Amino acid sequence: MEILPLVFFFLIIVPSAILHEYAHGWMANQLGDPTAKYAGRLTLNPKVHIDRWGTILMPALLFLLTGGRFMFAYAKPVPFNPYNLRDQRWGPVAVALAGPGVNFILAFLFSLLLRLLPFGDFYFFVSIIVFANILLGVFNLVPIPPLDGSKLLFALLPGRAHQLMSVLEQYGFFVLIFFIMFGYWLISPVVNFIYELFTGGGGWMF
């Protein structure tokens, strides 16, 4: 894959991840938890959101391991205290879904622009913006702790299964690393389907 699209993909996915995390903090603040606000994370300043591993080292490692076929990045998670939320069961779900929700909204808005553009270089780079945000949204809905999808799964499971989820959370990071390295192809059909749904065109990277 050409280096310029990958550089642009990286330049897009980092601010998209920052908006993702900001949305978590904003939603938590709206629902009664000001932890992110007091921690200075309710800002779009990238300095407070960049994570050395997730924003810099991991994308470079993924680029090398996949031969440039896949790159992913994330920002530093926004802190929040679920016990401050007014709704103890569904509040954490709303906070979790706010992040992917922003990514899907961004993807949809840029896909509207994409439908108006003629094919060309500008079209191609806008398509990367759409794709990157769909990828972020879908990836974060995978039900592996600490991803956002695990919060939804936790809320839907019966009480007896919560202990199992607690155990999974202890080892979720290792499962997540394995998924990032070797299982990204599992979400590619979903990413491509949403991309085609939004744009009316074919998939971009997978």
Backbone torsions as a table, in degrees:
resi	resn	phi	psi	omega
1	MET	NA	142.0	-179.5
2	GLU	-63.8	148.2	-174.5
3	ILE	-71.9	-34.4	-176.7
4	LEU	-60.7	-47.4	176.4
5	PRO	-60.3	-36.0	179.5
6	LEU	-68.0	-40.3	176.9
7	VAL	-63.3	-43.0	179.1
8	PHE	-65.9	-40.6	176.9
9	PHE	-57.5	-45.1	178.5
10	PHE	-62.7	-43.1	-179.6
11	LEU	-65.6	-24.4	178.7
12	ILE	-88.4	-42.2	-173.0
13	ILE	-70.3	-27.8	178.4
14	VAL	-66.9	-54.0	176.5
15	PRO	-64.3	-29.9	176.8
16	SER	-65.8	-38.2	176.8
17	ALA	-68.0	-35.7	177.7
18	ILE	-65.4	-43.6	176.2
19	LEU	-62.6	-36.3	177.1
20	HIS	-58.5	-49.1	-178.6
21	GLU	-70.1	-37.9	177.1
22	TYR	-59.1	-40.1	-179.6
23	ALA	-62.4	-37.6	176.2
24	HIS	-59.0	-50.1	-177.9
25	GLY	-64.9	-39.6	179.8
26	TRP	-63.4	-45.1	-178.9
27	MET	-65.7	-42.0	178.2
28	ALA	-60.1	-41.6	179.3
29	ASN	-63.7	-39.1	178.5
30	GLN	-66.1	-29.4	-175.9
31	LEU	-96.6	8.0	172.0
32	GLY	114.9	-1.3	-178.9
33	ASP	-113.7	108.8	-177.9
34	PRO	-91.9	16.4	-175.1
35	THR	-55.6	-47.5	-179.4
36	ALA	-63.8	-36.9	179.2
37	LYS	-63.8	-46.6	-178.9
38	TYR	-69.3	-25.8	179.0
39	ALA	-83.7	0.3	179.3
40	GLY	75.1	23.4	-176.6
41	ARG	-100.1	-3.4	175.7
42	LEU	-86.2	62.9	-180.0
43	THR	-148.2	154.5	177.0
44	LEU	-95.5	8.3	175.7
45	ASN	-64.4	115.7	-174.9
46	PRO	-63.5	-23.4	-176.6
47	LYS	-60.2	-34.9	-176.6
48	VAL	-85.6	-7.5	-176.8
49	HIS	-109.5	-17.9	-175.4
50	ILE	-70.6	129.2	176.6
51	ASP	-107.1	128.6	-174.1
52	ARG	-57.3	-41.9	-179.1
53	TRP	-78.7	-55.5	-171.8
54	GLY	-72.3	-27.9	-176.0
55	THR	-97.5	-23.7	-175.0
56	ILE	-121.3	-58.9	-171.7
57	LEU	-72.8	-44.8	-177.6
58	MET	-62.5	-45.1	177.3
59	PRO	-58.2	-39.8	178.6
60	ALA	-65.2	-40.7	179.6
61	LEU	-66.1	-43.2	178.4
62	LEU	-63.3	-38.0	178.2
63	PHE	-60.5	-42.5	-179.0
64	LEU	-71.4	-42.7	-175.9
65	LEU	-71.1	-30.2	-177.7
66	THR	-102.7	6.9	179.8
67	GLY	63.2	32.1	178.8
68	GLY	82.5	8.8	-178.2
69	ARG	-86.5	-17.8	-176.5
70	PHE	-150.6	138.3	175.8
71	MET	-145.3	139.9	-179.5
72	PHE	-146.7	148.3	178.7
73	ALA	-144.9	156.8	174.1
74	TYR	-142.9	157.2	178.9
75	ALA	-94.4	168.9	179.7
76	LYS	-62.6	127.0	-178.5
77	PRO	-58.1	139.3	177.7
78	VAL	-78.8	130.3	-179.9
79	PRO	-73.2	143.1	172.3
80	PHE	-154.1	153.5	-179.2
81	ASN	-112.0	106.6	-176.7
82	PRO	-62.6	-21.7	-179.0
83	TYR	-73.5	-12.7	175.5
84	ASN	-85.2	-14.1	-175.7
85	LEU	-72.6	144.8	-179.1
86	ARG	-67.6	-35.2	177.3
87	ASP	-107.6	107.6	-173.2
88	GLN	-72.0	-25.5	-177.8
89	ARG	-90.7	-53.0	-173.6
90	TRP	-96.2	-12.1	176.1
91	GLY	-59.5	-49.2	177.9
92	PRO	-60.4	-31.6	178.0
93	VAL	-67.1	-43.8	179.0
94	ALA	-62.2	-40.7	177.5
95	VAL	-63.5	-43.8	-178.9
96	ALA	-64.7	-42.4	-176.5
97	LEU	-76.3	-15.5	179.8
98	ALA	-62.5	-36.9	-179.5
99	GLY	-64.3	-59.7	176.2
100	PRO	-59.4	-32.8	-180.0
101	GLY	-60.0	-43.1	177.6
102	VAL	-62.7	-41.1	179.3
103	ASN	-63.3	-41.1	178.7
104	PHE	-68.3	-36.5	177.4
105	ILE	-64.2	-45.3	177.6
106	LEU	-60.8	-44.2	179.9
107	ALA	-61.4	-42.3	-179.0
108	PHE	-66.1	-43.4	-178.9
109	LEU	-63.8	-43.1	178.9
110	PHE	-72.7	-25.5	176.4
111	SER	-69.6	-30.7	174.7
112	LEU	-64.2	-41.8	175.8
113	LEU	-63.0	-38.9	-178.1
114	LEU	-61.5	-36.4	-179.6
115	ARG	-67.6	-20.2	-178.5
116	LEU	-94.5	-11.5	-174.0
117	LEU	-91.8	145.5	170.6
118	PRO	-74.9	156.5	177.7
119	PHE	-63.5	140.0	-179.4
120	GLY	163.8	-170.9	-176.9
121	ASP	-61.5	-43.1	-178.9
122	PHE	-64.4	-40.7	177.0
123	TYR	-57.9	-45.7	-177.0
124	PHE	-61.3	-44.3	-177.6
125	PHE	-72.3	-32.8	174.0
126	VAL	-66.8	-36.1	178.2
127	SER	-63.5	-31.4	176.5
128	ILE	-66.1	-39.5	177.4
129	ILE	-60.6	-44.5	178.9
130	VAL	-61.7	-49.0	-176.6
131	PHE	-63.2	-45.1	-177.0
132	ALA	-59.8	-41.1	-178.4
133	ASN	-73.9	-34.3	173.9
134	ILE	-65.1	-42.7	178.6
135	LEU	-59.6	-45.0	178.5
136	LEU	-61.8	-44.8	-178.6
137	GLY	-63.1	-48.5	-178.0
138	VAL	-67.1	-45.4	-178.1
139	PHE	-59.0	-42.8	-177.4
140	ASN	-72.7	-12.4	176.2
141	LEU	-89.0	-3.1	174.5
142	VAL	-64.3	129.7	-173.5
143	PRO	-79.8	55.7	176.5
144	ILE	-118.1	122.4	176.4
145	PRO	-59.6	139.8	7.2
146	PRO	-97.7	22.1	-178.3
147	LEU	-66.1	159.6	-174.2
148	ASP	-62.5	-32.2	-179.6
149	GLY	-62.0	-27.3	179.4
150	SER	-67.7	-29.7	179.1
151	LYS	-68.3	-38.9	177.4
152	LEU	-67.3	-44.1	178.7
153	LEU	-60.9	-41.8	-179.7
154	PHE	-60.7	-39.8	-179.3
155	ALA	-70.8	-31.1	-177.0
156	LEU	-83.1	-24.4	-177.6
157	LEU	-72.5	148.8	175.0
158	PRO	-66.4	162.9	-174.9
159	GLY	-55.7	-35.7	-177.5
160	ARG	-67.0	-22.9	-179.0
161	ALA	-85.3	-8.6	-178.1
162	HIS	-64.3	-34.1	178.9
163	GLN	-64.1	-39.3	176.7
164	LEU	-62.5	-41.2	178.8
165	MET	-65.4	-35.7	178.2
166	SER	-62.8	-39.7	176.6
167	VAL	-65.9	-42.6	-179.9
168	LEU	-62.0	-35.2	-180.0
169	GLU	-64.0	-28.9	179.8
170	GLN	-68.4	-31.4	-177.5
171	TYR	-113.8	6.5	-175.8
172	GLY	-61.3	-33.5	-177.9
173	PHE	-62.9	-39.7	-179.6
174	PHE	-70.1	-38.0	176.0
175	VAL	-64.1	-39.6	-179.8
176	LEU	-64.7	-43.2	178.5
177	ILE	-60.9	-42.3	177.9
178	PHE	-62.2	-41.8	-179.5
179	PHE	-64.9	-42.1	179.2
180	ILE	-61.6	-41.9	-175.6
181	MET	-74.8	-39.2	-168.5
182	PHE	-126.7	-13.0	-173.1
183	GLY	-112.6	11.0	-176.8
184	TYR	-63.5	-23.9	180.0
185	TRP	-66.7	-18.3	-179.6
186	LEU	-67.6	-30.9	-177.8
187	ILE	-94.0	-7.0	-175.9
188	SER	-60.1	-39.3	177.4
189	PRO	-62.1	-36.6	179.6
190	VAL	-68.6	-44.0	179.0
191	VAL	-60.3	-47.0	-179.0
192	ASN	-65.3	-37.7	179.7
193	PHE	-63.0	-46.5	-179.4
194	ILE	-67.0	-38.0	177.7
195	TYR	-60.6	-46.6	178.9
196	GLU	-65.0	-37.9	179.3
197	LEU	-63.4	-43.0	-178.3
198	PHE	-73.0	-41.1	-169.4
199	THR	-104.4	-20.4	-174.0
200	GLY	75.7	11.0	-178.7
201	GLY	-120.3	-173.1	-179.7
202	GLY	-82.2	170.0	178.0
203	GLY	-64.9	161.0	-173.2
204	TRP	-103.8	-47.4	-172.4
205	MET	-113.2	-42.1	-172.5
206	PHE	-76.5	NA	NA
